[in-house]
Amino acid sequence: MRWRARSPLARSGRACLLLALLASVVLTTGAGSVGAQAGWQVLESGASAEFAQSLNAAVRVSAPTPITRADLFFGRVGDRLVRRVYVPVSTGTTVSVDHGEVLEPGQYAPGTELRLWWRLTDRTGATFDTPEQVIRYDDEAHPWESVSERGVTLYYYGVRPGRAQGWLDNAHTALGRIEKELGLSAEAPIDIYVYRSERDMQGAVATRSDDYDAMVTTLGVAVDEDTLILLGSHSDMEETMAHELSHIIVGMATENPYAGLPRWLDEGLAMLAEGKLPRENAAALQRAIETDRLLSVRSMTSYSGQASEVNLFYGECYSVVSFMLENYGRERMQALLEVFSKGASQHDALREVYDITIEELDALWRESLGVPPRPAPQAPDSADALSGGH
């Protein structure tokens, strides 16, 4: 994701928020009976979704034996992981059940197809799964139009078709640059949603905190493995598009069920996809070099929690990855991404491909910038060691 600090603070993008829902997460192969179904009948069924508000589902079912339990399953089409919600039901041979599940901003990308079904259990323990329903989760607050070419569809509103086509052309230019520099290309179609204002975009992206969001502007974010949200009114929109497309392409190439890329690598590659390092990031990096206040590579495994460090964070990510490409070449970087695609940790991946630790990478990078080595951690003296340091 790409963030920028609101002046005079550094701006930044929004990290995905882990949503704590009461629903449990289960692994499933899809709707299907797991018990006897003779005599069961779906009398009525319906489902709908309100963008960034709720998922609503209702069903009326009859059975030969009183029904005692109802569970709602829902999730994205194509995902085996779904959520399961227990919904109270009045025991009877014919029951009506409905549920409204709160959906948070950024929980699902616009255009996501959601699948859902009910599982009813009777007094004997027999179960019945209703047929799976699929609904499309759209942001219907805006009159979307679209242009599409070579696997990329750009959704827009409120601008001329020619401008939208120009954005689509820029997307393909960025994809061509990513393929040239990293040897990676899109493995699936990509959707890009361009919002006209921050206010319009609020329902499509996750929030962090009121204080943090007040200090940063979200320029763009990959809200799904193949869906990108952009703030079209910002002057850096084209650079942000390239940045987020890098996240999507690199994400496709390194997807695995075990671990994601360290943020310094993912964001560094994305900053390179933008082209030249933006002025505010370059200035923050230069100040940190001159004052020897660089963040360590290890500390950049995840995003900084300080909004004031956003510009430095992105500038350092760009600098570290540039150092690796300039000194070790594209082939090594491709090999590193291949190792990450197998679920390796950053420590194992760096050892296998570069034969260095993350601390050694940090030291080599600092040396290339002309910054002195970091002070070695001081071991406790013998008296402290004997006394436990108290």
Summary of the structure (lengths in Angstrom):
residues: 390
radius of gyration: 25.0
end to end distance: 44.3
largest distance: 79.7
contacts: 1208
relative contact order: 0.12
helix: 36%
strand: 28%
